[in-house]
Amino acid sequence: MNEEEEEKKRKMVKNLLPNKQIVLNQSVSGYPKESDFGLRSSFINCSLSDDSSQAVLLKNLYLSCDPYMRHRMSDQVAHPGTIIQSFTPGSVLVGYGVSKVMESTHPRFKEGDFVWGMIGWEEYSLISSPDRLNKISFTDVPLSYYAGILGMPGIAAYVGFHKICYPKERDCVYVSSAAGGVGQLVGQFAKMIGCYVVGSASTKEKVDLLKQKMGFDEAFNYKEENSGSALRKYFPEGIDIYFDNVGGRMLDEVILQMKAHGRIALCGMISQYNIEEPEGVHNLFSLIMKRIEMKGFVETDFDHVYPEYVEFCIKYLQQGKLVYVEDVAQGIENAPAALVGIFYGRNVGKQVVCIANE
Amino acid sequence: MNEEEEEKKRKMVKNLLPNKQIVLNQSVSGYPKESDFGLRSSFINCSLSDDSSQAVLLKNLYLSCDPYMRHRMSDQVAHPGTIIQSFTPGSVLVGYGVSKVMESTHPRFKEGDFVWGMIGWEEYSLISSPDRLNKISFTDVPLSYYAGILGMPGIAAYVGFHKICYPKERDCVYVSSAAGGVGQLVGQFAKMIGCYVVGSASTKEKVDLLKQKMGFDEAFNYKEENSGSALRKYFPEGIDIYFDNVGGRMLDEVILQMKAHGRIALCGMISQYNIEEPEGVHNLFSLIMKRIEMKGFVETDFDHVYPEYVEFCIKYLQQGKLVYVEDVAQGIENAPAALVGIFYGRNVGKQVVCIANE
């Protein structure tokens, strides 16, 4: 080794930072368990080399635990048009999160900026193509909100409700998984324009939260009350809009209770993610007789709506007319448990993991 | 009985015409059979009394055999928003048909007019609220076309394709039950705007018809070829538009082969009408990942489009750029067999029953 190489090596070692990471141990089938994930002690080069001309080095602050991540844990069969790629066993999880820029060679970002977007489940991430990261300009709210109400779940709730459901005053709106990161917002957005809103959740605590804090007109515990009966009770004349976060049998039941010309926004199907064969939905003929539109959507198709949404959202947050409940786990070590927990409904509100302070 | 009453009675008897009718013997479960229907020899008063001030008396020429009629044969459970009412056992079937006006006390109709719309399955019908009957102004085509291409199936194909599927040039379009009264038109409409079109049907004869007469790019016999394999073969890059006439397992299979941002028009689900429990559709999560819009529709919501459609259709018929294949049964006695036959795919083209000449 010549002197130049030695110097290079010394410099590199000096720049290495310890970097704890969450890795997928193996492809998941059925419900994920904590042992499907591992904590790896790694190192990251905290100095951007001169040739990484469009990169950012991030200190990660919050990780977002989102149901869609379940798909990335499975072995996938490719079909035309699918957009989700599986995590490779042994690799670091990737998901939405909030971070602080430590170093940047990308013209849009500078040291000290806060950003949200796709990051690794690790203490520090080197993002070599940061074009899709969002710079955070408004910091007078909890930064974790950019993993929730001001991030992907927020925009999903907003576009899913306003652009997919065509809501109008007095529409009867049903939201499943209503106390989650998306559902709690859909209900509040619907109340803002004068809809009648009913939500379902898995515990009494969440049901109370929906009625007392989120302003839902009614809410029920689908584990204690038969969903068909509850829907008939709370929607004696039927449902105009169903914002579906759960799929499966609940969707099947709701279709029967929809009004003519109803709209169903398919946002997620968490009830189906951990079972081998998805449940069959049997009542689709009613979509014809009732002329129902059922539409799947992905919020990334609506990036252009984000500026409008942030403006709207921050105004209402400042006025206290919009609330957001988060369930914040502490420490990267606890990230797997937090992620697994959302598939059992253990979270109350949007689940995030705080892995560092600014 | 006084003289006035006697006179009334004499006059009534004199005006009575024999009127053969098809009645539903009993509610149907499973596949309908000819014995579910009966031929009744009845009489109809062929003189409109002075107080029926808005009625028409019709001589019925063609009856339309349509899959949706299966629902009216069942006992129904009412759900919000459904639009189909069951036939009462013992009563005359009602369906789309083409008729000649024998007598009218309604200002819009006069003797000799041809009309299409909802009529009884009988030789003569007294329609006391004829507002929804359509007057036929263009008679330079077979009158039976008003039970098909120029009637309900035609407008269903037109609005279902153009208003529900948002088609554009080079879209890859799949039509099930493609040789039926609706499907054959959807394929031709799609070819007109430069789509790639594949249809499926239940016999070699129909498959040949689709390719040789209707201009479909490809067609397959779903009873001989596995639908999944056929779809992968004919749509190597996936399907943009699925015009669904069959539902059930076929729909489930198609969803997997749809491209991102695909559109599914739900027109009918004939594969599901004769089974006790509809088949479950398991692949709805793909609607989310692929942002697919699936929409049920009923052509009666698009009555305002009918004039535009007729103009378009007649122009292309006259130019020989649109063809329509009918399967015409002869005689009201054969109407039950013709109706039952469509649920076994016995018809080649649109099934109608000719019960009288002009």
Interface residues (C-beta under 8 A of the other chain):
Chain A: H71 H79 P80 G81 T82 I83 I84 F235 E237 G238 I239 G247 L251 L256 Q257 M258 K259 A260 H261 G262 L266 C267 G268 M269 Q272 E277 P278 E279 G280 V281 H282 N283 L284 F285 S286 L287 I288 M289 K290 R291 I292 E293 M294 K295 G296 F297 V298 D301
Chain B: H79 P80 G81 T82 I83 I84 F235 E237 G238 I239 G247 L251 L256 Q257 M258 K259 A260 H261 G262 L266 C267 G268 M269 Q272 E277 P278 E279 G280 V281 H282 N283 L284 F285 S286 L287 I288 M289 K290 R291 I292 E293 M294 K295 G296 F297 V298 D301
